[in-house]
Amino acid sequence: MDHKKTIFSGMRPTGKMHIGHYLGALRNWVRLQNEYHCIFGVVDWHALTTSFENTDGLEQNIIDMVLDWLSVGIDPEQCTMMIQSQVPEHAELHLLFSMITPVGWVERNPVLKQQLQDMGLKEVVGYGHLGYPVLMAADILIYKAIRVPVGEDQVPHIEITREIARRFNYLYDKVFPEPEALLTETPRILGVDGRKMSKSLDNTIGLSEPRDKVKKKIMGMFTDPEKIRKNDPGHPERCNVYTFHGVAGNPRVKEIEADCRSGVLGCVECKKELTTFMIQYLDSITPFREQYQGKEELAREILYEGSRKARQLAESTLGEARTAMKLTYQL
C-alpha cells in the first residue's frame, strides 16, 4: 500500500446507515479502496459540535455504523478504519492550526451558515462548531492526504484545508500537501415521506433494515398528488417512487415512466414493483451483511487495530509539524 497515494474521508457516527449514505459516500469508498491508500474515519469529535449534550448512544452508533460499512464491502484488509478520538494527534494538530487560522476564514464558511439555517439557529452553537473546519483540516492533513472525496457542498471545507496547509508551509516549512476535492456525484433522493431523508424523521430506507419493514415503508410512500385514480395521467418527475426505481436499477424504468404518464400504470402496482427491486438492490449492495451482522466485537477489534495503525502515521506527521515550528525543545 506504500506506493498508493492517500485519501482521507470521515463520517459522523449517526448509527445505522441508509440508502442516502450509500449513494453519497459508501459506494464511492468501496471503489476508492482499490485505487488509493484509504483512511476512513469515524469522526466522533465532529459529532460533538452539534450534539454535545447527548452522548449516551455514541458508542453504539459507532459500532452500528461500522458494521454497515463492512456489510457494503469496506475491507479492513485494503483500508484503514479508525476512530478520531482514539488518535489524539488530531486534536494537537487542530490546536496548532487554530493558532494560525484567521477567524474570518471560518466565519465566512458557507457550509456553516447553511447548517445554522437548517438547524433553525441564528448564531453559532459554540466554539467547536465555529472551528470544526480547522479540525477537519487536521483530520485530513495529519495523514498528508492528497485527495478528499466529498460532495459539492463540502468543497468550501477543502478550500479552508488548502489555505491552512499553504499558510503553515509559508510560515514554517513545507510539511503538508494541498489536498484536492474528489467530487462525488450523488443522486438526489428524498425520504419515503417526500421530505429530506433523515433518521430523525424515520423516513429512510436502511441498509440493514428488515426487509418487511422496507416493504411497509415503500407501500406507504407519497406519489404524484395529481394522480388520484389509476387511469389519471401521472408526472413521474414529481414522484419519489419513480426516483427510487432509477436508484434500484429497474430495467423497466423508461417503460414505467411512459405507463405512468399515459395512465396505464397505477401507483399501487408501481410501489409493489419497486418493493421487489429495492429489496434486490439492498441485498446486492450489502453482500457481506450476513457475515458481519451482530459481530460487534469484531467491529471493535477492526477499529482498535485501524486506530493503532492510523496513530503511527499521525505521530510521524505531528513530529514534522512540531519540528517545523521549533516546538521540539525538552526542558
VOBA-1610 file (N, C-alpha, C; in pm, whole numbers, padded with zeros to 5 digits, always signed):
BEGIN
Met+00082-00119+00000Met+00000+00000+00000Met+00086+00126+00000Asp+00218+00113+00031Asp+00302+00230+00044Asp+00310+00311-00084His+00297+00246-00200His+00309+00317-00326His+00182+00392-00362Lys+00073+00367-00291Lys-00053+00432-00323Lys-00061+00568-00254Lys-00124+00664-00321Lys-00147+00793-00261Lys-00261+00784-00161Thr-00258+00874-00063Thr-00351+00864+00050Thr-00475+00950+00031Ile-00587+00891+00070Ile-00716+00960+00076Ile-00768+00948+00218Phe-00824+01058+00269Phe-00894+01052+00397Phe-01039+01093+00377Ser-01128+01020+00439Ser-01270+01059+00440Ser-01329+01017+00573Gly-01411+01102+00628Gly-01469+01072+00758Gly-01620+01084+00758Met-01681+01024+00859Met-01827+01028+00871Met-01863+01036+01019Arg-01955+01122+01050Arg-02003+01130+01188Arg-02076+01003+01226Pro-02059+00956+01349Pro-02126+00831+01392Pro-02273+00854+01423Thr-02356+00833+01323Thr-02500+00854+01340Thr-02576+00722+01354Gly-02503+00611+01362Gly-02569+00483+01375Gly-02583+00411+01242Lys-02688+00333+01229Lys-02707+00252+01109Lys-02722+00340+00985Met-02665+00292+00876Met-02661+00367+00751Met-02788+00345+00668His-02823+00447+00589His-02936+00432+00499His-02891+00448+00354Ile-02986+00437+00264Ile-02954+00437+00121Ile-02886+00567+00078Gly-02920+00678+00144Gly-02856+00805+00113Gly-02708+00804+00145His-02671+00741+00258His-02529+00729+00294His-02454+00647+00189Tyr-02520+00542+00142Tyr-02453+00456+00044Tyr-02428+00532-00086Leu-02531+00598-00136Leu-02518+00669-00263Leu-02425+00789-00252Gly-02425+00853-00134Gly-02345+00973-00117Gly-02200+00948-00085Ala-02167+00833-00024Ala-02028+00810+00019Ala-01982+00665+00005Leu-02056+00573+00066Leu-02004+00437+00079Leu-01979+00369-00054Arg-02065+00391-00151Arg-02045+00332-00284Arg-01910+00376-00341Asn-01878+00502-00321Asn-01752+00556-00371Asn-01633+00501-00292Trp-01649+00487-00161Trp-01542+00433-00077Trp-01502+00293-00121Val-01600+00211-00151Val-01571+00074-00194Val-01481+00074-00317Arg-01508+00165-00408Arg-01427+00174-00530Arg-01288+00231-00501Leu-01283+00335-00421Leu-01158+00405-00397Leu-01056+00320-00321Gln-01104+00228-00237Gln-01010+00149-00158Gln-00922+00059-00245Asn-00963+00038-00369Asn-00881-00041-00461Asn-00778+00044-00533Glu-00794+00176-00529Glu-00708+00266-00605Glu-00613+00348-00519Tyr-00649+00370-00392Tyr-00571+00456-00304Tyr-00546+00387-00170His-00454+00445-00094His-00442+00408+00047His-00548+00489+00120Cys-00658+00427+00153Cys-00773+00498+00210Cys-00775+00486+00362Ile-00795+00599+00426Ile-00818+00604+00571Ile-00959+00655+00591Phe-01044+00570+00644Phe-01184+00606+00667Phe-01205+00625+00816Gly-01243+00747+00855Gly-01250+00780+00996Gly-01391+00795+01050Val-01411+00742+01170Val-01531+00771+01248Val-01501+00900+01323Val-01554+01011+01277Val-01515+01140+01334Val-01611+01176+01448Asp-01587+01113+01562Asp-01677+01128+01675Asp-01665+01264+01742Trp-01548+01328+01737Trp-01539+01464+01792Trp-01626+01561+01712His-01634+01540+01581His-01719+01626+01498His-01866+01613+01539Ala-01905+01494+01585Ala-02044+01475+01628Ala-02078+01565+01747Leu-01976+01598+01827Leu-01999+01680+01947Leu-02022+01826+01913Thr-01989+01868+01792Thr-02005+02010+01758Thr-02152+02052+01755Thr-02240+01957+01729Thr-02384+01989+01724Thr-02466+01903+01820Ser-02407+01797+01874Ser-02482+01707+01964Ser-02406+01683+02092Phe-02345+01787+02145Phe-02260+01773+02264Phe-02338+01735+02389Glu-02468+01764+02390Glu-02548+01739+02511Glu-02598+01596+02519Asn-02582+01519+02413Asn-02635+01383+02411Asn-02530+01286+02359Thr-02457+01223+02449Thr-02350+01131+02410Thr-02377+00987+02452Asp-02496+00963+02508Asp-02525+00830+02561Asp-02514+00720+02454Gly-02563+00749+02334Gly-02566+00645+02232Gly-02450+00648+02136Leu-02349+00729+02166Leu-02240+00749+02071Leu-02163+00620+02042Glu-02131+00546+02146Glu-02053+00423+02126Glu-02129+00322+02040Gln-02257+00303+02069Gln-02335+00207+01990Gln-02352+00256+01847Asn-02366+00386+01830Asn-02376+00441+01695Asn-02251+00411+01613Ile-02136+00420+01679Ile-02009+00390+01610Ile-02009+00246+01561Ile-02046+00154+01648Ile-02044+00012+01611Ile-02146-00018+01501Asp-02267+00035+01516Asp-02371+00011+01414Asp-02329+00064+01278Met-02268+00183+01279Met-02227+00243+01153Met-02118+00161+01086Val-02019+00120+01163Val-01906+00046+01106Val-01950-00092+01057Leu-02044-00155+01124Leu-02095-00283+01076Leu-02160-00267+00938Asp-02228-00156+00917Asp-02286-00130+00785Asp-02177-00098+00682Trp-02071-00030+00725Trp-01957-00009+00634Trp-01904-00144+00585Leu-01886-00233+00679Leu-01832-00365+00645Leu-01928-00442+00555Ser-02058-00425+00578Ser-02156-00503+00503Ser-02157-00467+00355Val-02121-00341+00322Val-02122-00299+00182Val-01991-00328+00111Gly-01889-00372+00188Gly-01763-00409+00125Gly-01644-00324+00159Ile-01657-00235+00259Ile-01538-00164+00308Ile-01450-00269+00376Asp-01331-00291+00322Asp-01247-00404+00359Asp-01130-00359+00447Pro-01127-00401+00573Pro-01017-00360+00662Pro-00880-00413+00619Glu-00879-00509+00526Glu-00751-00557+00472Glu-00699-00463+00364Gln-00786-00382+00307Gln-00747-00290+00200Gln-00737-00145+00244Cys-00802-00111+00355Cys-00803+00028+00400Cys-00783+00032+00551Thr-00774+00151+00605Thr-00760+00171+00749Thr-00888+00234+00801Met-00952+00167+00895Met-01074+00217+00957Met-01040+00255+01101Met-01064+00381+01136Met-01018+00431+01266Met-01122+00522+01330Ile-01099+00550+01460Ile-01184+00642+01535Ile-01103+00766+01567Gln-01156+00879+01534Gln-01087+01007+01551Gln-01036+01026+01694Ser-01120+01003+01793Ser-01082+01030+01931Ser-00977+00932+01984Gln-00954+00823+01911Gln-00851+00727+01951Gln-00714+00764+01894Val-00710+00874+01818Val-00584+00923+01763Val-00572+01068+01808Pro-00523+01092+01930Pro-00523+01228+01987Pro-00437+01327+01911Glu-00352+01278+01821Glu-00272+01369+01738Glu-00360+01462+01654His-00481+01415+01621His-00576+01502+01551His-00601+01629+01632Ala-00619+01611+01763Ala-00652+01725+01850Ala-00535+01822+01861Glu-00413+01768+01873Glu-00297+01857+01887Glu-00272+01936+01759Leu-00285+01869+01644Leu-00264+01940+01519Leu-00373+02045+01499His-00495+02012+01541His-00603+02110+01536His-00568+02232+01618Leu-00511+02212+01737Leu-00472+02324+01823Leu-00366+02409+01754Leu-00265+02345+01695Leu-00160+02419+01627Leu-00215+02497+01509Phe-00304+02434+01433Phe-00365+02503+01319Phe-00450+02621+01364Ser-00517+02606+01479Ser-00605+02713+01526Ser-00527+02840+01557Met-00397+02826+01586Met-00315+02943+01616Met-00285+03026+01492Ile-00290+02965+01375Ile-00252+03036+01253Ile-00370+03062+01160Thr-00491+03022+01202Thr-00609+03037+01117Thr-00685+03164+01151Pro-00693+03260+01060Pro-00769+03382+01086Pro-00917+03350+01112Val-00977+03421+01205Val-01117+03398+01241Val-01208+03416+01119Gly-01173+03510+01033Gly-01255+03537+00915Gly-01271+03418+00824Trp-01170+03332+00820Trp-01177+03214+00733Trp-01292+03123+00774Val-01313+03105+00903Val-01419+03015+00948Val-01554+03087+00960Glu-01550+03217+00984Glu-01676+03291+00996Glu-01749+03300+00863Arg-01675+03303+00753Arg-01740+03316+00623Arg-01771+03181+00558Asn-01754+03074+00633Asn-01777+02938+00582Asn-01924+02921+00542Pro-01956+02906+00412Pro-02096+02894+00370Pro-02162+02767+00419Val-02084+02660+00441Val-02142+02535+00491Val-02196+02556+00632Leu-02123+02629+00713Leu-02167+02659+00849Leu-02296+02740+00848Lys-02302+02839+00761Lys-02423+02921+00752Lys-02545+02838+00714Gln-02525+02742+00622Gln-02635+02656+00582Gln-02677+02564+00696Gln-02580+02514+00772Gln-02611+02429+00886Gln-02696+02504+00989Leu-02656+02626+01017Leu-02730+02705+01115Leu-02873+02729+01067Gln-02889+02751+00938Gln-03023+02771+00882Gln-03105+02644+00893Asp-03043+02528+00860Asp-03113+02400+00866Asp-03154+02366+01009Met-03071+02408+01106Met-03097+02376+01246Met-03187+02481+01313Gly-03220+02586+01238Gly-03306+02690+01294Gly-03236+02776+01397Leu-03104+02792+01384Leu-03026+02871+01479Leu-02984+03003+01416Lys-02974+03107+01498Lys-02934+03237+01447Lys-02788+03266+01473Glu-02725+03185+01557Glu-02584+03207+01585Glu-02515+03073+01606Val-02381+03076+01606Val-02303+02954+01620Val-02331+02889+01755Val-02343+02756+01755Val-02371+02684+01879Val-02259+02705+01980Gly-02137+02695+01936Gly-02023+02709+02027Gly-01893+02720+01951Tyr-01784+02735+02025Tyr-01652+02749+01964Tyr-01618+02629+01877Gly-01651+02510+01925Gly-01620+02390+01849Gly-01691+02385+01716His-01815+02434+01714His-01891+02436+01589His-01830+02536+01490Leu-01793+02652+01541Leu-01730+02752+01455Leu-01599+02700+01397Gly-01521+02631+01479Gly-01388+02588+01437Gly-01378+02450+01377Tyr-01493+02385+01352Tyr-01483+02247+01305Tyr-01414+02233+01169Pro-01415+02334+01079Pro-01336+02318+00956Pro-01186+02307+00983Val-01140+02367+01094Val-00999+02358+01129Val-00967+02217+01179Leu-01059+02160+01256Leu-01041+02020+01298Leu-01046+01928+01177Met-01134+01958+01083Met-01142+01878+00960Met-01011+01887+00884Ala-00949+02005+00881Ala-00820+02020+00815Ala-00715+01933+00883Ala-00719+01929+01016Ala-00625+01844+01089Ala-00648+01696+01058Asp-00776+01655+01049Asp-00809+01516+01016Asp-00745+01475+00883Ile-00751+01565+00786Ile-00701+01535+00652Ile-00550+01541+00645Leu-00494+01649+00701Leu-00352+01676+00683Leu-00263+01593+00775Ile-00317+01541+00884Ile-00237+01457+00974Ile-00190+01331+00901Tyr-00262+01293+00793Tyr-00222+01177+00714Tyr-00166+01218+00577Lys-00148+01348+00557Lys-00096+01400+00431Lys-00178+01350+00312Ala-00308+01347+00331Ala-00398+01303+00223Ala-00391+01402+00108Ile-00388+01351-00014Ile-00379+01438-00130Ile-00515+01460-00197Arg-00611+01376-00163Arg-00746+01393-00214Arg-00847+01360-00106Val-00963+01426-00116Val-01069+01404-00018Val-01201+01390-00092Pro-01261+01271-00090Pro-01390+01253-00158Pro-01501+01326-00084Val-01564+01422-00151Val-01671+01500-00089Val-01777+01532-00193Gly-01893+01569-00145Gly-01995+01624-00233Gly-01966+01770-00260Glu-02032+01825-00359Glu-02004+01962-00400Glu-02025+02062-00286Asp-02119+02032-00195Asp-02149+02124-00086Asp-02036+02133+00016Gln-01944+02035+00015Gln-01835+02033+00111Gln-01704+02093+00057Val-01705+02136-00067Val-01584+02192-00128Val-01527+02310-00048Pro-01610+02400+00008Pro-01552+02509+00088Pro-01464+02461+00202His-01496+02345+00261His-01412+02292+00367His-01274+02253+00314Ile-01271+02197+00196Ile-01142+02157+00138Ile-01060+02281+00104Glu-01126+02387+00063Glu-01056+02513+00034Glu-00992+02569+00161Ile-01063+02562+00274Ile-01005+02607+00401Ile-00886+02521+00437Thr-00898+02390+00415Thr-00786+02298+00443Thr-00664+02336+00359Arg-00686+02366+00233Arg-00576+02405+00144Arg-00513+02537+00192Glu-00595+02631+00236Glu-00543+02758+00284Glu-00459+02740+00410Ile-00506+02654+00499Ile-00432+02628+00623Ile-00298+02561+00591Ala-00300+02462+00502Ala-00175+02396+00464Ala-00078+02495+00401Arg-00130+02581+00314Arg-00045+02680+00245Arg+00014+02778+00347Arg-00067+02821+00441Arg-00020+02917+00540Arg+00085+02855+00632Phe+00062+02732+00674Phe+00161+02664+00760Phe+00294+02649+00685Asn+00286+02601+00562Asn+00408+02580+00484Asn+00484+02710+00462Tyr+00412+02821+00447Tyr+00475+02952+00427Tyr+00541+03002+00555Leu+00472+02985+00667Leu+00523+03036+00794Leu+00640+02956+00849Tyr+00640+02825+00827Tyr+00737+02739+00893Tyr+00821+02659+00793Asp+00765+02553+00740Asp+00837+02470+00644Asp+00733+02389+00567Lys+00770+02340+00451Lys+00673+02268+00369Lys+00655+02127+00424Val+00551+02111+00503Val+00519+01983+00565Val+00397+01918+00500Phe+00298+02002+00465Phe+00168+01947+00424Phe+00140+01967+00275Pro+00079+01867+00212Pro+00031+01884+00075Pro-00096+01969+00076Glu-00134+02020-00039Glu-00260+02093-00052Glu-00359+01998-00118Pro-00442+01933-00038Pro-00531+01829-00092Pro-00636+01885-00186Glu-00679+01801-00277Glu-00782+01838-00373Glu-00912+01766-00341Ala-01022+01832-00370Ala-01153+01770-00353Ala-01175+01668-00464Leu-01215+01549-00427Leu-01250+01446-00524Leu-01402+01439-00525Leu-01462+01511-00620Leu-01608+01527-00620Leu-01680+01395-00648Thr-01783+01372-00573Thr-01865+01253-00591Thr-02006+01296-00629Glu-02057+01236-00733Glu-02194+01267-00776Glu-02293+01186-00693Thr-02392+01256-00640Thr-02492+01191-00556Thr-02631+01218-00611Pro-02703+01114-00653Pro-02840+01137-00700Pro-02926+01188-00585Arg-03007+01287-00613Arg-03089+01347-00508Arg-03216+01265-00488Ile-03225+01200-00372Ile-03346+01126-00339Ile-03397+01175-00204Leu-03526+01183-00193Leu-03589+01227-00069Leu-03626+01105+00014Gly-03670+01131+00136Gly-03717+01024+00221Gly-03849+00968+00169Val-03894+00860+00230Val-04017+00794+00183Val-04141+00882+00202Asp-04129+00989+00283Asp-04243+01079+00302Asp-04231+01205+00217Gly-04130+01210+00130Gly-04113+01325+00042Gly-04032+01438+00101Arg-03995+01426+00229Arg-03910+01527+00292Arg-03763+01483+00282Lys-03673+01570+00327Lys-03531+01536+00326Lys-03509+01406+00404Met-03430+01314+00347Met-03407+01186+00411Met-03328+01206+00540Ser-03385+01163+00652Ser-03323+01181+00782Ser-03374+01076+00878Lys-03283+01019+00955Lys-03324+00917+01052Lys-03412+00977+01162Ser-03391+01105+01192Ser-03473+01168+01294Ser-03618+01179+01251Leu-03642+01175+01119Leu-03778+01180+01066Leu-03833+01040+01039Asp-03750+00938+01059Asp-03788+00799+01034Asp-03843+00781+00892Asn-03776+00844+00797Asn-03822+00835+00657Asn-03714+00778+00566Thr-03620+00704+00623Thr-03510+00648+00546Thr-03539+00502+00509Ile-03460+00451+00418Ile-03456+00308+00391Ile-03316+00261+00431Gly-03309+00189+00541Gly-03180+00150+00597Gly-03117+00033+00524Leu-02984+00032+00520Leu-02912-00076+00452Leu-02935-00210+00521Ser-02945-00208+00652Ser-02963-00333+00727Ser-03104-00347+00783Glu-03195-00267+00733Glu-03333-00268+00782Glu-03403-00399+00744Pro-03483-00457+00833Pro-03559-00577+00798Pro-03639-00555+00672Arg-03637-00652+00583Arg-03698-00632+00451Arg-03850-00615+00458Asp-03914-00671+00561Asp-04059-00650+00573Asp-04090-00505+00609Lys-04001-00442+00682Lys-04017-00301+00716Lys-03994-00213+00593Val-03897-00255+00508Val-03873-00183+00383Val-04000-00184+00298Lys-04062-00302+00289Lys-04185-00315+00211Lys-04294-00222+00264Lys-04310-00218+00395Lys-04413-00135+00456Lys-04389+00013+00426Lys-04263+00054+00431Lys-04230+00194+00405Lys-04258+00230+00259Ile-04221+00142+00168Ile-04241+00172+00026Ile-04389+00179-00007Met-04467+00087+00047Met-04610+00088+00018Met-04680+00210+00076Gly-04616+00276+00172Gly-04674+00396+00230Gly-04618+00525+00173Met-04536+00515+00068Met-04473+00633+00009Met-04574+00724-00060Phe-04543+00854-00055Phe-04624+00952-00127Phe-04591+00945-00276Thr-04694+00967-00358Thr-04675+00966-00503Thr-04723+01099-00560Asp-04738+01104-00689Asp-04784+01224-00758Asp-04923+01263-00705Pro-04937+01381-00640Pro-05067+01419-00582Pro-05176+01441-00686Glu-05138+01459-00812Glu-05238+01481-00917Glu-05288+01350-00978Lys-05222+01239-00944Lys-05266+01109-00996Lys-05349+01041-00887Ile-05476+01074-00887Ile-05566+01026-00781Ile-05617+00885-00812Arg-05657+00863-00937Arg-05705+00732-00979Arg-05603+00668-01071Lys-05611+00537-01084Lys-05513+00462-01163Lys-05501+00516-01305Asn-05613+00547-01368Asn-05610+00589-01509Asn-05573+00735-01530Asp-05557+00811-01422Asp-05516+00950-01436Asp-05373+00956-01489Pro-05343+01047-01581Pro-05205+01062-01627Pro-05116+01113-01514Gly-04998+01054-01500Gly-04907+01090-01391Gly-04791+01176-01436His-04717+01225-01339His-04598+01307-01364His-04482+01243-01287Pro-04415+01146-01346Pro-04310+01072-01275Pro-04198+01159-01222Glu-04171+01272-01289Glu-04064+01361-01242Glu-04097+01424-01107Arg-04223+01418-01067Arg-04266+01471-00937Arg-04282+01361-00833Cys-04259+01239-00871Cys-04287+01125-00784Cys-04158+01059-00737Asn-04141+01052-00604Asn-04019+00993-00548Asn-04013+00842-00569Val-04128+00779-00586Val-04130+00635-00614Val-04056+00608-00745Tyr-04082+00693-00843Tyr-04014+00680-00973Tyr-03863+00699-00957Thr-03823+00796-00875Thr-03680+00818-00850Thr-03614+00693-00792Phe-03683+00629-00698Phe-03628+00508-00636Phe-03616+00394-00737His-03707+00388-00835His-03694+00286-00940His-03560+00302-01011Gly-03523+00427-01039Gly-03395+00453-01104Gly-03278+00416-01016Val-03287+00449-00888Val-03180+00417-00793Val-03160+00266-00782Ala-03271+00192-00780Ala-03264+00047-00765Ala-03224-00023-00894Gly-03215+00053-01003Gly-03170-00006-01129Gly-03275-00089-01200Asn-03402-00054-01182Asn-03508-00128-01250Asn-03493-00109-01402Pro-03472-00216-01477Pro-03454-00202-01622Pro-03579-00153-01693Arg-03693-00153-01623Arg-03819-00108-01683Arg-03846+00040-01655Val-03745+00114-01611Val-03770+00249-01564Val-03829+00340-01673Lys-03784+00326-01796Lys-03840+00408-01904Lys-03983+00365-01938Glu-04007+00236-01930Glu-04143+00187-01954Glu-04237+00233-01844Ile-04187+00233-01720Ile-04267+00281-01607Ile-04302+00428-01626Glu-04206+00506-01672Glu-04231+00648-01698Glu-04344+00665-01799Ala-04334+00592-01910Ala-04435+00604-02016Ala-04572+00558-01967Asp-04576+00444-01895Asp-04703+00391-01847Asp-04767+00482-01743Cys-04682+00548-01662Cys-04735+00642-01562Cys-04798+00762-01632Arg-04728+00816-01730Arg-04778+00934-01800Arg-04909+00905-01874Ser-04920+00783-01926Ser-05040+00750-02005Ser-05156+00703-01918Gly-05129+00675-01791Gly-05235+00628-01703Gly-05252+00478-01704Val-05164+00405-01771Val-05172+00258-01775Val-05130+00198-01641Leu-05031+00260-01577Leu-04977+00206-01453Leu-05030+00283-01333Gly-05085+00210-01236Gly-05134+00271-01114Gly-05025+00278-01008Cys-05047+00362-00908Cys-04946+00383-00805Cys-04922+00260-00718Val-05027+00185-00689Val-05012+00065-00604Val-04925-00038-00675Glu-04953-00061-00804Glu-04872-00157-00881Glu-04728-00110-00891Cys-04712+00021-00908Cys-04577+00079-00919Cys-04498+00056-00790Lys-04563+00074-00675Lys-04497+00053-00547Lys-04462-00094-00524Lys-04551-00183-00566Lys-04523-00326-00549Lys-04400-00366-00630Glu-04391-00313-00751Glu-04275-00343-00834Glu-04148-00286-00772Leu-04159-00163-00718Leu-04044-00102-00653Leu-03998-00184-00533Thr-04092-00236-00456Thr-04057-00316-00339Thr-03967-00432-00378Thr-04003-00503-00484Thr-03924-00618-00531Thr-03784-00574-00568Phe-03773-00468-00647Phe-03642-00425-00695Phe-03559-00360-00585Met-03621-00288-00492Met-03545-00224-00385Met-03486-00328-00291Ile-03560-00433-00261Ile-03507-00539-00175Ile-03392-00610-00246Gln-03406-00636-00375Gln-03296-00696-00451Gln-03174-00604-00451Tyr-03199-00474-00464Tyr-03090-00377-00468Tyr-03017-00373-00333Leu-03092-00368-00225Leu-03031-00366-00092Leu-02946-00490-00068Asp-02997-00605-00113Asp-02919-00728-00097Asp-02792-00725-00181Ser-02799-00662-00299Ser-02683-00660-00387Ser-02573-00565-00338Ile-02611-00456-00269Ile-02510-00360-00224Ile-02461-00390-00083Thr-02518-00490-00018Thr-02469-00531+00115Thr-02432-00680+00111Pro-02335-00715+00026Pro-02304-00858+00007Pro-02249-00927+00132Phe-02198-00848+00228Phe-02139-00908+00348Phe-02225-00885+00472Arg-02353-00856+00450Arg-02442-00826+00563Arg-02452-00944+00659Glu-02472-01062+00606Glu-02485-01180+00693Glu-02354-01211+00763Gln-02243-01184+00695Gln-02110-01215+00751Gln-02080-01130+00875Tyr-02127-01005+00874Tyr-02092-00914+00984Tyr-02208-00882+01078Gln-02328-00925+01043Gln-02445-00892+01125Gln-02426-00941+01269Gly-02439-00849+01364Gly-02428-00885+01505Gly-02287-00906+01556Lys-02185-00888+01472Lys-02046-00913+01512Lys-01984-00785+01572Glu-02040-00739+01681Glu-01995-00614+01740Glu-01850-00622+01789Glu-01812-00735+01846Glu-01676-00746+01897Glu-01575-00742+01784Leu-01610-00801+01672Leu-01521-00797+01555Leu-01505-00653+01507Ala-01613-00576+01506Ala-01605-00436+01466Ala-01513-00358+01559Arg-01521-00387+01688Arg-01434-00320+01784Arg-01287-00353+01757Glu-01259-00479+01728Glu-01121-00520+01700Glu-01067-00451+01575Ile-01150-00442+01473Ile-01109-00377+01348Ile-01079-00230+01374Leu-01163-00163+01451Leu-01142-00021+01481Leu-01020+00000+01570Tyr-00997-00091+01663Tyr-00880-00080+01750Tyr-00751-00091+01669Glu-00746-00192+01583Glu-00625-00212+01502Glu-00608-00098+01402Gly-00717-00054+01342Gly-00708+00056+01246Gly-00662+00185+01313Ser-00713+00212+01432Ser-00673+00333+01505Ser-00527+00326+01545Arg-00479+00206+01577Arg-00337+00190+01613Arg-00248+00222+01492Lys-00286+00171+01376Lys-00208+00199+01255Lys-00215+00347+01219Ala-00334+00405+01231Ala-00350+00547+01199Ala-00265+00633+01291Arg-00256+00593+01417Arg-00180+00674+01512Arg-00031+00675+01478Gln+00020+00564+01426Gln+00160+00560+01386Gln+00187+00665+01277Leu+00097+00673+01181Leu+00112+00772+01073Leu+00098+00914+01129Ala+00000+00932+01216Ala-00026+01065+01271Ala+00090+01114+01357Glu+00150+01026+01434Glu+00264+01064+01519Glu+00380+01116+01434Ser+00402+01051+01321Ser+00511+01091+01232Ser+00487+01232+01176Thr+00365+01256+01128Thr+00334+01387+01071Thr+00337+01496+01177Leu+00284+01467+01296Leu+00284+01566+01403Leu+00427+01600+01443Gly+00516+01500+01441Gly+00656+01525+01471Gly+00717+01623+01371Glu+00682+01608+01244Glu+00732+01701+01142Glu+00680+01842+01166Ala+00553+01853+01204Ala+00494+01984+01230Ala+00560+02050+01350Arg+00583+01975+01455Arg+00650+02031+01573Arg+00791+02079+01539Thr+00862+01999+01461Thr+00998+02037+01421Thr+00997+02165+01339Ala+00903+02173+01245Ala+00893+02292+01161Ala+00864+02416+01244Met+00787+02400+01350Met+00750+02513+01437Met+00850+02535+01549Lys+00956+02451+01552Lys+01061+02459+01654Lys+01001+02438+01795Leu+00913+02338+01804Leu+00849+02303+01931Leu+00901+02170+01985Thr+01023+02138+01952Thr+01079+02007+01992Thr+01169+02018+02115Tyr+01169+02135+02179Tyr+01257+02152+02295Tyr+01213+02063+02409Gln+01309+02016+02486Gln+01285+01933+02605Gln+01358+01996+02722Leu+01283+02040+02822Leu+01342+02109+02937Leu+01344+02019+03060
//
